Amino acid sequence: MEYNIGTVVALKKGHPCGTNEWEIIRTGADFKLKCKGCGRIVMVPRKTFEKSVKKILQ
């Protein structure tokens, strides 16, 4: 599946702030994600990201 910058996805495991919605801000071998709840930014390897996506929200 192809993911674009600005897409909001729901991951299987929630963030400690209480939400599971993330915005994609960088793609490539790694994904940079921004939490929609608290604004924290994390880097996730592509393989891990693709396995943890539950659904695309926007």
Backbone as a printed PyTorch tensor [residue, N CA C, xyz], in Angstrom:
tensor([[[ 0.8440, -1.1850,  0.0000],
         [ 0.0000,  0.0000,  0.0000],
         [ 0.8880,  1.2460,  0.0000]],

        [[ 0.4240,  2.2850, -0.6350],
         [ 1.1930,  3.5260, -0.7280],
         [ 0.6630,  4.5560,  0.2700]],

        [[ 1.5790,  5.1680,  0.9930],
         [ 1.2340,  6.1860,  1.9850],
         [ 1.8290,  7.5210,  1.5530]],

        [[ 1.0830,  8.6050,  1.7590],
         [ 1.5260,  9.9330,  1.3660],
         [ 1.7150, 10.8220,  2.5880]],

        [[ 2.5190, 11.8580,  2.4250],
         [ 2.7270, 12.8340,  3.4850],
         [ 1.4060, 13.5500,  3.7570]],

        [[ 1.0850, 13.7110,  5.0250],
         [-0.1510, 14.3660,  5.4190],
         [-1.2930, 13.4080,  5.6980]],

        [[-1.1090, 12.1310,  5.3640],
         [-2.1400, 11.1300,  5.6240],
         [-2.2150, 10.8520,  7.1200]],

        [[-3.4240, 10.7310,  7.6470],
         [-3.6290, 10.3930,  9.0540],
         [-4.0220,  8.9270,  9.1290]],

        [[-3.2980,  8.1610,  9.9580],
         [-3.5600,  6.7320, 10.1040],
         [-3.8290,  6.3940, 11.5650]],

        [[-4.5530,  5.3090, 11.7840],
         [-4.7660,  4.7740, 13.1230],
         [-3.8830,  3.5420, 13.2500]],

        [[-3.0780,  3.4980, 14.3070],
         [-2.2230,  2.3470, 14.5540],
         [-2.8910,  1.4180, 15.5550]],

        [[-2.4610,  0.1560, 15.5490],
         [-3.0600, -0.8460, 16.4380],
         [-2.8190, -0.5140, 17.9030]],

        [[-1.6090, -0.0940, 18.2290],
         [-1.2600,  0.1980, 19.6150],
         [-1.3470,  1.7020, 19.8480]],

        [[-2.0190,  2.1010, 20.9190],
         [-2.1930,  3.5140, 21.2180],
         [-0.9490,  4.1510, 21.8270]],

        [[-0.8830,  5.4610, 21.7350],
         [ 0.1960,  6.2460, 22.3330],
         [-0.1500,  6.4870, 23.8010]],

        [[ 0.8350,  6.6410, 24.6810],
         [ 0.5360,  6.8790, 26.1050],
         [-0.3360,  8.1050, 26.3740]],

        [[-0.3930,  9.0500, 25.4480],
         [-1.2350, 10.2370, 25.6590],
         [-2.7190,  9.9110, 25.4980]],

        [[-3.0370,  8.7330, 24.9620],
         [-4.4210,  8.3050, 24.8760],
         [-5.0010,  8.2030, 23.4730]],

        [[-4.2710,  8.5880, 22.4560],
         [-4.7830,  8.5080, 21.0890],
         [-3.9870,  7.4770, 20.2880]],

        [[-4.5650,  7.0230, 19.1780],
         [-3.8390,  6.1270, 18.2750],
         [-3.8090,  6.7030, 16.8640]],

        [[-4.0500,  8.0180, 16.7330],
         [-4.0420,  8.6910, 15.4320],
         [-2.7000,  9.3800, 15.2140]],

        [[-2.1220,  9.1330, 14.0500],
         [-0.8110,  9.6770, 13.7020],
         [-0.8520, 10.2800, 12.3070]],

        [[-0.1260, 11.3790, 12.1100],
         [ 0.0030, 12.0090, 10.7930],
         [ 1.3810, 11.6810, 10.2410]],

        [[ 1.4350, 11.2590,  8.9810],
         [ 2.7060, 10.9430,  8.3260],
         [ 3.3450, 12.2500,  7.8780]],

        [[ 4.5710, 12.5140,  8.3350],
         [ 5.2620, 13.7350,  7.9210],
         [ 6.5380, 13.4460,  7.1260]],

        [[ 6.9210, 12.1550,  6.9880],
         [ 8.0480, 11.7730,  6.1480],
         [ 7.8920, 10.3080,  5.7720]],

        [[ 8.2230,  9.9720,  4.5250],
         [ 8.1800,  8.5810,  4.0790],
         [ 9.5350,  8.1950,  3.5200]],

        [[ 9.7200,  6.9150,  3.3190],
         [10.9720,  6.3950,  2.7930],
         [11.2490,  5.0590,  3.4440]],

        [[12.5250,  4.7730,  3.7370],
         [12.8770,  3.5400,  4.4400],
         [12.3210,  3.5720,  5.8570]],

        [[12.2020,  4.7770,  6.4160],
         [11.6000,  4.9940,  7.7260],
         [10.4320,  5.9620,  7.5550]],

        [[ 9.4850,  5.8930,  8.4660],
         [ 8.3750,  6.8300,  8.4850],
         [ 8.5390,  7.7440,  9.6840]],

        [[ 8.3180,  9.0340,  9.4920],
         [ 8.2830,  9.9790, 10.6030],
         [ 6.8170, 10.2850, 10.8390]],

        [[ 6.3820, 10.0580, 12.0740],
         [ 4.9760, 10.2160, 12.4350],
         [ 4.8350, 11.2540, 13.5240]],

        [[ 3.7480, 12.0290, 13.4580],
         [ 3.4340, 13.0320, 14.4710],
         [ 2.1340, 12.6330, 15.1460]],

        [[ 2.1510, 12.5190, 16.4560],
         [ 0.9660, 12.1480, 17.2210],
         [-0.0470, 13.2870, 17.1370]],

        [[-1.3020, 12.9380, 16.8380],
         [-2.3510, 13.9540, 16.7340],
         [-2.8280, 14.4260, 18.1080]],

        [[-2.4990, 13.6880, 19.1520],
         [-2.9260, 14.0690, 20.4940],
         [-1.9750, 15.0480, 21.1620]],

        [[-0.6930, 14.6710, 21.2340],
         [ 0.2630, 15.4780, 21.9930],
         [ 1.3270, 16.1490, 21.1320]],

        [[ 1.4440, 15.7670, 19.8530],
         [ 2.4100, 16.4040, 18.9650],
         [ 3.7920, 15.7690, 18.9500]],

        [[ 3.9950, 14.6870, 19.6830],
         [ 5.2920, 14.0170, 19.7000],
         [ 5.6060, 13.4600, 18.3280]],

        [[ 6.8750, 13.5060, 17.9320],
         [ 7.3110, 13.0010, 16.6300],
         [ 8.2060, 11.7890, 16.8520]],

        [[ 7.9150, 10.6980, 16.1300],
         [ 8.7020,  9.4660, 16.2460],
         [ 9.0760,  8.9690, 14.8560]],

        [[10.1860,  8.2340, 14.8020],
         [10.6200,  7.5740, 13.5700],
         [10.3680,  6.0780, 13.7320]],

        [[ 9.7570,  5.4690, 12.7050],
         [ 9.4200,  4.0510, 12.7420],
         [ 9.9090,  3.4090, 11.4490]],

        [[10.5850,  2.2530, 11.5190],
         [10.9750,  1.5600, 10.2830],
         [ 9.7460,  1.1810,  9.4560]],

        [[ 9.9020,  1.1630,  8.1420],
         [ 8.7900,  0.8930,  7.2270],
         [ 8.1050, -0.4400,  7.5450]],

        [[ 8.8590, -1.4800,  7.7690],
         [ 8.2860, -2.7990,  8.0200],
         [ 7.4050, -2.7810,  9.2730]],

        [[ 7.8790, -2.1660, 10.3290],
         [ 7.1120, -2.0660, 11.5750],
         [ 5.8600, -1.2280, 11.3720]],

        [[ 5.9960, -0.1050, 10.6600],
         [ 4.8500,  0.7690, 10.4010],
         [ 3.7580,  0.0490,  9.6290]],

        [[ 4.1320, -0.6430,  8.5520],
         [ 3.1430, -1.3070,  7.7050],
         [ 2.4000, -2.4130,  8.4510]],

        [[ 3.0740, -3.0740,  9.3990],
         [ 2.4110, -4.1110, 10.1770],
         [ 1.4700, -3.5220, 11.2360]],

        [[ 1.7530, -2.2980, 11.6910],
         [ 0.9820, -1.7320, 12.7900],
         [-0.1710, -0.8310, 12.3650]],

        [[-0.3240, -0.5690, 11.0630],
         [-1.4170,  0.2900, 10.5910],
         [-2.7420, -0.4780, 10.6910]],

        [[-3.7160,  0.1370, 11.3590],
         [-5.0440, -0.4580, 11.4950],
         [-5.9440,  0.0250, 10.3580]],

        [[-5.9870,  1.3580, 10.1300],
         [-6.7640,  1.8970,  9.0160],
         [-6.3040,  3.3100,  8.6910]],

        [[-6.6330,  3.7530,  7.4820],
         [-6.3280,  5.1150,  7.0420],
         [-7.5440,  5.9710,  7.3430]],

        [[-7.3350,  7.0820,  8.0540],
         [-8.4430,  7.9380,  8.4580],
         [-8.6810,  9.0800,  7.4920]],

        [[-7.6450,  9.7210,  6.9950],
         [-7.7890, 10.8520,  6.0660],
         [-6.8680, 10.6700,  4.8880]]])
